[in-house]
Amino acid sequence: MARIRVINEDEADGELGEIYRELTSSRGRLAEVHKIHSLNPKSLRDHMALYMTAMFSRSPLSRAEREMMAVVVSATNKCRYCVAHHGEALNHFWKNRSRVDSLAQDGYSSAVLTGRESALCRYAQLVTEEPSSPLVDNVLEECRLNGLDDRAILDATLVVSYFNFVNRMVLALGVEAEENVGGYRYDAAE
């Protein structure tokens, strides 16, 4: 149960009601992470703008790569909510539940990944745990050797940063996953 008051869909009116309707229309349904912003509708709009940029805008990173990094960051932070939601999204692309579960539960070193995927996962975990580590330079070199240019690295950093932000909101405010975490539009573009 959330640690703060949340306004549900049936209670929402005005700006919040409009945002809820927009989210349901564009994303397929409303998530608990959306509702945690209900006392400050502007923060919900801003949060979703950042999310859509990080996860859906044009990028050298595929949607699957971004969802994979979301799972790695969220697993590193022990955010079960985001692991469940973004694991479901990643499975939409990978279509391999055991591979997704291996990534989420055992980490990227035990999952079957390409060199590029491994480099992105290593980067996501390192930046989550120790963003100023001197090892970041080594991992960035590995990313470059696996075909990632500076724009891809910027986008990867945006994904990692976004999920560290949202993991902390979810964990601090006690956001719990819905019974069914699927049913969203995973291919929607901005």
DRENPABA-905023 format. One line per field, with one value per residue: residue number from 1; x, y, z of N, C-alpha, C in turn. Coordinates in nm, 3 decimals. Each point is the difference from the previous one (the first is absolute). Layout:
<pagus>
seq [NUM  ...]
nu [X  ...]
nv [Y  ...]
nw [Z  ...]
cau [X  ...]
cav [Y  ...]
caw [Z  ...]
cu [X  ...]
cv [Y  ...]
cw [Z  ...]
</pagus>
This chain:
<pagus>
seq [1  2  3  4  5  6  7  8  9  10  11  12  13  14  15  16  17  18  19  20  21  22  23  24  25  26  27  28  29  30  31  32  33  34  35  36  37  38  39  40  41  42  43  44  45  46  47  48  49  50  51  52  53  54  55  56  57  58  59  60  61  62  63  64  65  66  67  68  69  70  71  72  73  74  75  76  77  78  79  80  81  82  83  84  85  86  87  88  89  90  91  92  93  94  95  96  97  98  99  100  101  102  103  104  105  106  107  108  109  110  111  112  113  114  115  116  117  118  119  120  121  122  123  124  125  126  127  128  129  130  131  132  133  134  135  136  137  138  139  140  141  142  143  144  145  146  147  148  149  150  151  152  153  154  155  156  157  158  159  160  161  162  163  164  165  166  167  168  169  170  171  172  173  174  175  176  177  178  179  180  181  182  183  184  185  186  187  188  189  190]
nu [0.084  -0.038  0.111  -0.054  -0.087  -0.080  -0.016  -0.099  -0.009  -0.077  0.103  0.073  0.018  -0.048  0.112  -0.014  -0.129  0.034  0.096  -0.081  -0.094  0.088  0.039  -0.124  -0.024  0.107  -0.009  -0.130  0.065  -0.052  0.122  0.034  0.106  -0.101  -0.076  0.125  -0.011  -0.107  0.074  0.079  -0.112  0.055  0.027  -0.126  -0.042  0.076  -0.043  -0.121  0.023  0.060  -0.098  -0.087  0.072  0.016  -0.124  -0.057  0.078  0.024  0.069  0.133  -0.062  -0.014  -0.129  0.037  0.098  -0.090  -0.089  0.098  0.042  -0.127  0.001  0.116  -0.034  -0.120  0.059  0.091  -0.104  -0.023  -0.032  -0.070  -0.055  0.114  0.056  -0.112  -0.017  0.127  -0.007  -0.123  0.042  0.107  -0.084  -0.069  0.121  0.046  -0.123  0.063  -0.104  0.057  0.022  -0.123  -0.052  0.082  -0.030  -0.128  0.013  0.071  -0.049  0.057  0.084  -0.119  -0.046  -0.071  0.113  -0.025  0.110  -0.079  -0.085  0.103  0.053  -0.119  -0.011  0.123  -0.022  -0.117  0.059  0.109  -0.072  -0.074  0.101  0.077  -0.084  0.075  -0.024  0.130  -0.071  -0.069  0.121  0.032  -0.110  0.026  0.124  -0.046  -0.076  0.103  0.071  -0.116  0.054  0.016  -0.062  0.047  -0.076  0.040  0.122  -0.026  -0.060  0.106  0.074  -0.076  0.005  0.129  0.018  -0.080  0.054  0.114  -0.045  -0.055  0.109  0.065  -0.073  0.010  0.128  0.027  -0.083  0.064  0.037  -0.116  0.051  -0.063  -0.115  -0.043  0.130  -0.062  -0.013  0.125  0.008  0.072  -0.074  -0.074  -0.011  0.095]
nv [-0.118  0.096  0.067  0.043  0.098  -0.083  0.077  -0.086  -0.078  -0.074  0.049  -0.025  0.131  0.094  0.067  -0.051  0.020  0.119  0.014  -0.045  0.075  0.101  -0.029  -0.016  0.110  0.064  -0.038  0.006  0.053  0.019  0.037  -0.075  -0.012  -0.004  -0.083  -0.040  0.051  -0.067  0.021  -0.028  0.030  0.118  -0.054  -0.040  0.117  0.063  -0.084  0.007  0.131  -0.006  -0.074  0.076  0.102  -0.044  -0.040  0.106  0.101  0.062  -0.112  0.002  0.014  -0.130  -0.017  -0.115  0.067  0.094  -0.090  -0.057  0.120  0.023  -0.121  0.024  0.125  -0.041  -0.101  0.083  0.080  -0.125  0.056  -0.081  0.115  0.069  -0.093  -0.004  0.132  0.027  -0.098  0.041  0.126  -0.035  -0.073  0.112  0.049  -0.053  -0.003  0.020  -0.048  -0.115  0.054  0.052  -0.113  -0.058  0.093  -0.012  -0.131  -0.036  0.104  0.104  -0.032  -0.036  0.114  -0.054  0.072  0.091  0.024  0.051  -0.103  -0.082  0.072  0.004  -0.129  -0.022  0.082  -0.058  -0.115  0.025  0.062  -0.105  -0.084  0.037  0.102  0.023  -0.129  -0.017  -0.104  0.111  0.054  -0.104  0.017  0.130  -0.035  -0.086  0.100  0.082  -0.094  0.013  0.107  0.035  0.097  0.124  0.008  -0.121  0.042  0.115  -0.065  -0.081  0.108  0.048  -0.118  -0.013  0.126  -0.013  -0.119  0.061  0.100  -0.072  -0.077  0.113  0.052  -0.106  -0.014  0.129  0.000  -0.116  0.029  -0.063  -0.107  0.025  -0.065  0.072  -0.018  -0.085  -0.001  0.043  0.116  -0.103  0.011  0.064  0.089  0.084]
nw [0.000  -0.083  0.023  -0.114  0.016  -0.066  -0.106  0.013  -0.106  0.079  0.065  -0.107  0.014  -0.077  0.028  0.123  -0.003  -0.052  0.090  0.095  -0.058  -0.007  0.122  0.038  -0.068  0.045  0.125  -0.012  0.104  0.118  0.034  0.102  -0.079  -0.084  0.067  0.022  -0.121  0.035  0.106  -0.104  -0.068  0.025  0.118  -0.009  -0.045  0.090  0.095  -0.051  -0.004  0.118  0.050  -0.066  0.043  0.124  -0.003  -0.057  0.030  -0.112  -0.020  0.014  0.116  -0.009  -0.022  -0.057  -0.058  -0.023  -0.038  -0.069  -0.034  -0.026  -0.051  -0.062  -0.031  -0.035  -0.060  -0.048  -0.021  -0.038  -0.114  0.075  0.035  -0.012  0.076  0.072  0.008  0.022  0.089  0.028  0.002  0.071  0.069  -0.009  0.021  0.111  0.050  0.116  0.068  -0.031  -0.118  -0.001  0.045  -0.086  -0.087  0.031  0.002  -0.108  -0.066  -0.057  0.099  0.047  -0.048  -0.096  -0.019  -0.092  -0.067  -0.092  0.011  0.003  -0.098  -0.060  0.026  -0.037  -0.103  -0.024  0.025  -0.071  -0.092  0.019  0.005  -0.101  -0.017  0.105  -0.007  0.021  0.041  0.020  0.002  0.075  0.071  0.002  0.022  0.090  0.044  -0.010  0.059  0.065  -0.061  0.125  -0.064  -0.002  -0.108  -0.035  0.031  -0.061  -0.099  0.003  0.012  -0.097  -0.061  0.024  -0.032  -0.105  -0.019  0.021  -0.074  -0.095  0.004  0.019  -0.096  -0.079  0.030  -0.009  -0.105  -0.006  -0.124  -0.006  -0.053  -0.112  0.012  -0.103  -0.016  -0.077  -0.131  0.004  -0.060  -0.040  -0.110  0.086  -0.093  0.032]
cau [-0.084  0.077  0.023  -0.069  -0.134  -0.002  -0.132  -0.028  -0.064  -0.141  -0.007  0.077  -0.071  0.083  0.125  0.041  -0.087  0.042  0.127  -0.030  -0.063  0.105  0.090  -0.073  -0.013  0.129  0.080  -0.080  -0.058  0.063  0.081  0.011  0.104  -0.065  -0.089  0.075  0.014  -0.133  -0.014  0.073  -0.014  0.111  0.112  -0.034  0.024  0.144  0.053  -0.031  0.078  0.134  -0.010  -0.020  0.125  0.102  -0.034  -0.070  0.040  0.096  0.127  0.079  -0.033  -0.131  -0.093  0.039  0.120  -0.040  -0.074  0.100  0.071  -0.096  -0.004  0.127  0.001  -0.103  0.045  0.111  -0.062  -0.099  -0.133  -0.081  -0.104  0.053  0.046  -0.119  -0.055  0.091  0.024  -0.111  0.025  0.114  -0.047  -0.074  0.099  0.084  -0.086  0.074  -0.019  0.112  0.112  -0.033  0.010  0.142  0.055  -0.055  0.030  0.139  0.087  0.037  0.112  -0.048  -0.098  0.056  -0.005  0.102  0.103  -0.062  -0.092  0.082  0.062  -0.105  -0.039  0.112  -0.007  -0.118  0.025  0.108  -0.046  -0.096  0.071  0.117  0.007  0.127  0.109  0.092  -0.033  -0.095  0.074  0.022  -0.128  -0.034  0.083  -0.065  -0.119  0.044  0.048  -0.118  -0.077  -0.079  0.062  -0.026  -0.145  -0.053  0.045  -0.084  -0.134  0.011  0.012  -0.133  -0.082  0.049  -0.035  -0.145  -0.044  0.042  -0.100  -0.132  0.014  -0.001  -0.138  -0.080  0.041  -0.023  -0.143  -0.071  -0.085  -0.007  -0.039  -0.135  -0.004  0.043  0.086  0.004  -0.112  0.035  0.048  0.145  0.060  -0.048  0.104  -0.034]
cav [0.118  0.123  0.072  0.128  -0.008  -0.012  0.021  -0.103  0.043  0.035  0.122  0.106  0.094  0.112  -0.030  -0.137  -0.087  0.011  -0.071  -0.144  -0.044  0.002  -0.114  -0.122  -0.005  -0.015  -0.109  -0.122  -0.005  0.084  -0.077  0.055  0.103  0.123  0.048  0.052  0.144  0.059  0.124  0.103  -0.039  0.049  -0.094  -0.117  0.038  0.012  -0.136  -0.074  0.058  -0.055  -0.144  -0.020  0.035  -0.101  -0.136  -0.016  0.092  -0.050  -0.024  -0.112  -0.116  -0.058  -0.005  -0.116  0.035  0.092  -0.079  -0.085  0.084  0.030  -0.118  -0.008  0.105  -0.028  -0.117  0.047  0.078  -0.085  0.058  -0.106  0.060  0.031  -0.126  -0.068  0.073  0.009  -0.139  -0.033  0.071  -0.065  -0.128  0.033  0.008  -0.121  -0.119  -0.108  0.027  -0.050  0.094  0.120  -0.035  -0.016  0.135  0.068  -0.069  -0.042  0.105  -0.007  -0.090  -0.137  0.000  -0.017  0.133  0.035  0.089  0.133  -0.006  -0.013  0.130  0.089  -0.047  0.030  0.145  0.030  -0.039  0.080  0.137  -0.006  -0.026  0.087  0.081  0.072  -0.097  0.007  -0.110  0.047  0.018  -0.132  -0.051  0.082  -0.050  -0.124  0.041  0.049  -0.116  -0.074  0.076  0.107  0.131  0.089  0.021  -0.119  0.004  0.100  -0.058  -0.104  0.070  0.053  -0.112  -0.038  0.108  -0.002  -0.111  0.026  0.095  -0.059  -0.105  0.063  0.042  -0.119  -0.061  0.091  0.025  -0.126  -0.034  -0.145  -0.043  -0.049  -0.146  -0.029  0.113  0.012  0.067  0.134  0.011  -0.001  0.045  0.136  0.100  0.135]
caw [0.000  -0.011  0.125  -0.007  -0.059  -0.145  -0.060  -0.100  -0.124  0.019  0.080  -0.066  -0.086  -0.042  -0.068  0.028  -0.079  -0.140  -0.014  0.011  -0.126  -0.102  0.024  -0.032  -0.145  -0.069  0.053  0.009  0.134  0.100  0.094  0.135  0.001  -0.046  0.106  0.115  -0.026  -0.013  0.077  -0.073  -0.140  -0.083  0.012  -0.083  -0.140  -0.020  0.010  -0.123  -0.110  0.012  -0.031  -0.143  -0.066  0.031  -0.040  -0.127  -0.106  -0.097  0.069  -0.051  0.083  -0.030  0.114  0.081  0.077  0.108  0.100  0.064  0.097  0.107  0.087  0.072  0.103  0.100  0.077  0.083  0.109  0.066  -0.022  -0.061  -0.084  -0.133  -0.060  -0.053  -0.115  -0.115  -0.041  -0.089  -0.125  -0.065  -0.054  -0.123  -0.108  -0.005  -0.011  0.065  0.142  0.081  -0.020  0.077  0.143  0.031  0.010  0.118  0.126  0.014  -0.051  -0.141  -0.028  -0.022  -0.109  -0.135  -0.060  -0.098  0.056  0.016  0.114  0.123  0.029  0.050  0.134  0.090  0.019  0.083  0.139  0.057  0.021  0.110  0.126  0.021  -0.121  -0.016  0.000  -0.114  -0.092  -0.100  -0.125  -0.060  -0.051  -0.118  -0.111  -0.042  -0.076  -0.132  -0.077  -0.041  -0.096  0.058  -0.014  0.113  0.014  0.065  0.139  0.064  0.018  0.103  0.128  0.029  0.047  0.133  0.093  0.018  0.083  0.137  0.050  0.022  0.102  0.132  0.028  0.025  0.126  0.112  0.021  0.017  -0.114  -0.019  -0.134  -0.023  -0.017  -0.136  -0.037  -0.145  -0.064  -0.044  -0.139  0.009  -0.124  -0.028  -0.023  0.044]
cu [0.089  0.006  -0.062  -0.137  0.012  -0.143  -0.016  -0.076  -0.143  -0.019  0.062  -0.090  0.097  0.125  0.044  -0.085  0.038  0.130  -0.023  -0.060  0.103  0.092  -0.067  -0.013  0.133  0.079  -0.079  -0.067  0.081  0.074  0.003  0.108  -0.054  -0.081  0.075  0.022  -0.132  -0.021  0.071  -0.004  0.114  0.119  -0.027  0.024  0.151  0.068  -0.023  0.075  0.142  0.001  -0.011  0.127  0.104  -0.030  -0.058  0.048  0.101  0.137  0.079  -0.020  -0.138  -0.088  0.038  0.123  -0.034  -0.077  0.096  0.076  -0.092  -0.007  0.128  0.006  -0.096  0.036  0.114  -0.053  -0.102  -0.141  -0.085  -0.109  0.051  0.057  -0.120  -0.052  0.092  0.051  -0.109  0.020  0.116  -0.041  -0.083  0.096  0.081  -0.081  0.071  0.000  0.118  0.122  -0.021  0.016  0.145  0.066  -0.044  0.046  0.148  0.099  0.046  0.112  -0.045  -0.104  0.072  -0.020  0.106  0.106  -0.054  -0.093  0.076  0.063  -0.103  -0.042  0.108  0.000  -0.116  0.025  0.107  -0.045  -0.104  0.073  0.109  0.021  0.132  0.120  0.092  -0.025  -0.098  0.071  0.023  -0.129  -0.045  0.083  -0.058  -0.126  0.039  0.049  -0.116  -0.097  -0.085  0.075  -0.039  -0.149  -0.063  0.038  -0.080  -0.138  0.001  0.007  -0.134  -0.091  0.041  -0.041  -0.150  -0.043  0.051  -0.095  -0.131  0.007  -0.008  -0.140  -0.085  0.033  -0.032  -0.148  -0.084  -0.095  0.007  -0.050  -0.144  0.005  0.049  0.082  0.009  -0.113  0.027  0.039  0.150  0.069  -0.040  0.116  -0.051  -0.052]
cv [0.125  0.073  0.139  -0.022  0.002  0.021  -0.100  0.058  0.047  0.126  0.120  0.087  0.110  -0.045  -0.144  -0.099  -0.001  -0.077  -0.150  -0.052  -0.004  -0.122  -0.131  -0.015  -0.029  -0.123  -0.131  -0.018  0.089  -0.088  0.069  0.109  0.132  0.060  0.057  0.151  0.076  0.129  0.117  -0.035  0.048  -0.095  -0.126  0.031  0.003  -0.137  -0.075  0.056  -0.056  -0.149  -0.023  0.035  -0.110  -0.133  -0.015  0.092  -0.066  -0.008  -0.108  -0.127  -0.051  0.009  -0.116  0.031  0.092  -0.074  -0.091  0.079  0.037  -0.116  -0.009  0.104  -0.035  -0.122  0.040  0.076  -0.079  0.061  -0.102  0.053  0.021  -0.123  -0.072  0.069  -0.004  -0.137  -0.045  0.067  -0.065  -0.134  0.022  0.001  -0.130  -0.126  -0.123  0.027  -0.049  0.090  0.128  -0.028  -0.018  0.136  0.067  -0.063  -0.027  0.103  -0.025  -0.099  -0.143  -0.008  -0.017  0.133  0.015  0.087  0.139  0.002  -0.010  0.133  0.097  -0.038  0.033  0.150  0.037  -0.034  0.088  0.143  0.005  -0.012  0.102  0.091  0.075  -0.094  0.020  -0.112  0.043  0.019  -0.133  -0.054  0.081  -0.043  -0.132  0.030  0.044  -0.115  -0.086  0.085  0.113  0.132  0.089  0.028  -0.120  -0.001  0.105  -0.057  -0.109  0.064  0.060  -0.110  -0.040  0.104  0.002  -0.112  0.009  0.098  -0.071  -0.114  0.061  0.051  -0.120  -0.060  0.089  0.018  -0.127  -0.036  -0.151  -0.034  -0.048  -0.151  -0.041  0.120  0.019  0.085  0.143  -0.002  0.015  0.056  0.144  0.095  0.137  0.080]
cw [0.000  0.134  0.001  -0.063  -0.152  -0.047  -0.113  -0.118  0.022  0.083  -0.072  -0.086  -0.040  -0.074  0.021  -0.080  -0.146  -0.024  0.006  -0.130  -0.112  0.015  -0.037  -0.152  -0.068  0.045  0.014  0.136  0.094  0.101  0.136  0.007  -0.053  0.115  0.119  -0.015  0.013  0.078  -0.068  -0.149  -0.090  0.009  -0.082  -0.148  -0.030  0.004  -0.131  -0.120  0.002  -0.036  -0.150  -0.078  0.021  -0.067  -0.140  -0.112  -0.093  0.066  -0.073  0.083  -0.036  0.125  0.092  0.085  0.116  0.109  0.076  0.107  0.116  0.099  0.083  0.111  0.112  0.085  0.094  0.121  0.080  -0.005  -0.075  -0.092  -0.142  -0.069  -0.063  -0.125  -0.121  -0.043  -0.096  -0.136  -0.077  -0.061  -0.127  -0.120  -0.014  -0.026  0.057  0.150  0.083  -0.014  0.080  0.149  0.042  0.017  0.130  0.131  0.021  -0.050  -0.141  -0.028  -0.024  -0.112  -0.134  -0.072  -0.108  0.069  0.026  0.120  0.132  0.038  0.056  0.142  0.102  0.033  0.092  0.146  0.065  0.030  0.112  0.134  0.030  -0.121  -0.019  0.001  -0.120  -0.101  -0.109  -0.135  -0.072  -0.062  -0.121  -0.121  -0.053  -0.082  -0.140  -0.088  -0.051  -0.082  0.055  -0.012  0.119  0.019  0.070  0.148  0.078  0.029  0.106  0.138  0.042  0.054  0.142  0.103  0.027  0.094  0.143  0.068  0.035  0.103  0.139  0.036  0.040  0.137  0.119  0.031  0.004  -0.112  -0.021  -0.140  -0.003  -0.015  -0.137  -0.047  -0.152  -0.054  -0.044  -0.146  0.004  -0.124  -0.034  -0.016  0.044  -0.117]
</pagus>
